[in-house]
Amino acid sequence: MRRLLWLMLFLSLGAIQALAQDAGGSRQVQIYLAVEIADKPAGAMAVPGEKIATVRGEAVRISGITSRDLAGKLLLVTVTPPQEFEPDGPEPESKCSDDDAPAKVTAMFRPEKPTVLNAEVGKDGKFEILFTPKVTGTHQVEAADADNAYSGTAEFDVTELEAEDQCEAIPQDEIEEEAAGLTEVICEATDALLERVGDLPPSPAKDELAQRLKELADDGKEAVPCGEAPQWAIGYRHLEKLRKEVPEIRPAIAPATRQIKEWLRGARQARAEGRRAIAQITRGNVVCDQLDVIINGLKFIDFYLGLIVEPENFLGDWAKENIPTKLVGMVPAVKQNTVLKETIELGWKGVTSYQPKLEGGRIKISVQGFDRLLAHQKMGTAALTFIANRFFEGLCQTFQGPIEGAMTAEFSAPSGIWWQYSIGITGQLILRYPKDAKGDVVALTGEFVGNAQSIKSWDNAVPVLFPGLAQGTVFRTLRIEPFVMDDFPGIYEKNLGVSKNQVAPDFNPVKSIIDQGGLLTQYVMTPAFFRVPVRAELREKTLRLELQPAAVDFDDLRVKVIHIVLPVLSLWPEVIDYALPYKGAHFIMTRAMSDGPVTFDVERAGQTMKISKAFTRKKNTQETTGNYTLTVNACNPGC
């Protein structure tokens, strides 16, 4: 569950991030309307154009801006609830299907009359009122002046929270599709690794690795054939059948529904990014690079196996907490009978064993139970990773250690500064070389890997670059920043609950799981990831390092800025939006290293070596100022 917690946060804001990819522009509206939940701070706002959802009885704030010509006058704000009963389905946006929803009689539908509110326009063109919805469904909002010369519209949804949760169906088809897609990714990754192992130089260790990997692949296909969903998916069919046939136990099933939907969000992300991660398995030419790719590929497979196994653990936990007698007890006594009890018992057995049969009036549980073979394959992957690590340690050595970098940038025009931002990066430098390397110069290969840790920005672009647009009232400003590691402190923080100066081992379970999954898993599961290959030469007292083109970088990130303003020379509000791009990790490190190769002094102590250096640079042009820092510490074998 914790494995996917960051993805829940990440995907829940997906609509906002999608907006950040739109092209900039501006447009005029007669009356700009925004609907927000009332208990949010007055300065908070929904993304322009996004429809909010609230619950019945919870007030919403309807606010906006219009022409100053209407200052001191009243706008008529009409809120119209659903006016028609929809016979082909539930009320608008409801999660309850006709079968799930409480019984309703079409003839009893009585539409709620529209509510007309008065909102006074201030001197700056702004207005605001509150409204509390009484019924569910999509509400239309229209604002207009008395002469109907100016108008604006918006809408929002109202639901019954508890009822919605309880009648929310389990998306069985989607679960099976995504689970089948994950098994396909695992098969493709395993085949790529088999091919990679075949490229290694001949040795007994290579033969053992190849044989164990083939056995692992065969076991995996026996447990779950490529492109097919695991057997636990059948358990969710039984759970959905229980939810439909016994409405009284829906409160007990609702948490399991939410849990599998959270898993589904993460599975979609993992499946979508999986093939791009597999493409990384084909990289690397020298033996140490090949072995490193194989090790990370095995960790990647192990992580995805854990992802596939997780839902069966959900089912097991649910069955333990909701035994048949407890479920039967949720049904009123007057409705309890033999048929109902057998229905619940049969469904519960289906959830736990996937293939129950009714023989001679008694439940027979399948001997297969949970996907034990799949769990066995996961343990086999861990053992195989151990073997590959031993193989690597027998042939190769590493320089490895932490890095931290930062960039601050300032952009100016003749009339002043219009944009400032800073980016912080964290990660590791990993260098590999053959253990038996001889000669005065030893070639090393490796990479800088990590994430953008923080991004902060400020801009004054409109007043500085387009002063004509800035002469007016700003109704709202929204900055949509890209996601970085600091946006998820509870997910990626190394030592949860530890004070800044306290030394303690990493006990964050989510971060540990992702780290154990290797670089390919970090690429899939962490935001703003980068991998910048490097080449290096090790001499007696120095190490020379040179950056190569980035394999993966976050140089496509940008901040989206949205202003809703009322210009002085315009009768109508105007929505102005634009995007400002950020530089990636390769650019930051290149600038910090003065755009060329760098040399480290090598400190030797017995069999160990260490390099350490801090780079700082300031680069100015007529319109820009950039400050760059990079700190590198690496040791053999690691520090």
Sequence and secondary structure as in RCSB ss.txt:
>XXXX:A:sequence
MRRLLWLMLFLSLGAIQALAQDAGGSRQVQIYLAVEIADKPAGAMAVPGEKIATVRGEAVRISGITSRDLAGKLL
LVTVTPPQEFEPDGPEPESKCSDDDAPAKVTAMFRPEKPTVLNAEVGKDGKFEILFTPKVTGTHQVEAADADNAY
SGTAEFDVTELEAEDQCEAIPQDEIEEEAAGLTEVICEATDALLERVGDLPPSPAKDELAQRLKELADDGKEAVP
CGEAPQWAIGYRHLEKLRKEVPEIRPAIAPATRQIKEWLRGARQARAEGRRAIAQITRGNVVCDQLDVIINGLKF
IDFYLGLIVEPENFLGDWAKENIPTKLVGMVPAVKQNTVLKETIELGWKGVTSYQPKLEGGRIKISVQGFDRLLA
HQKMGTAALTFIANRFFEGLCQTFQGPIEGAMTAEFSAPSGIWWQYSIGITGQLILRYPKDAKGDVVALTGEFVG
NAQSIKSWDNAVPVLFPGLAQGTVFRTLRIEPFVMDDFPGIYEKNLGVSKNQVAPDFNPVKSIIDQGGLLTQYVM
TPAFFRVPVRAELREKTLRLELQPAAVDFDDLRVKVIHIVLPVLSLWPEVIDYALPYKGAHFIMTRAMSDGPVTF
DVERAGQTMKISKAFTRKKNTQETTGNYTLTVNACNPGC
>XXXX:A:secstr
 GGGHHHHHHHHTHHHHHHTTS  EEEE SEEEEEEETTS TT    TT   EEETT  EEEEEEE GGGTT EE
EEEEE   S  TTSSSTT S  TTTS    GGG      EEEEEE  TTSEEEEEE   S EEEEEEEE TTS S
EEEEEEEEE HHHHHHT    HHHHHHHHHHHHHHHHHHHHHHHHHHHTS   HHHHHHHHHHHHHHHHHHHHS 
TT   THHHHHHHHHHHHHH GGGHHHHHHHHHHHHHHHHHHHHHHHHHHHHHHGGG   SHHHHHHHHHHHHHH
HHHHHHHHHHHHHHHHHHHHHS HHHHHHTS GGG  HHHHHHHHHHHHHHHHSS EEETTEEE  TT S HHHH
HHHHHHHHHHHHHHHHHHHHEEEEEEEEEEEEEEEEEETTEEEEEEEEEEEEEEEEEEETT  SS EEEEEEEEE
EEEEEEEEE HHHHH HHHHSEEEEEEEEE    GGG HHHH SSTT  TT       HHHHHHHHTHHHHHHHH
SSSEEEEEEEEEE SSEEEEEE   SB  TT EEEEEEEEEETT SS EEEEEEEE   HHHHHHHHTTTS EEE
E EEETTEEEEEEEEEEEEE SSEEEEEEEEEEEEES  
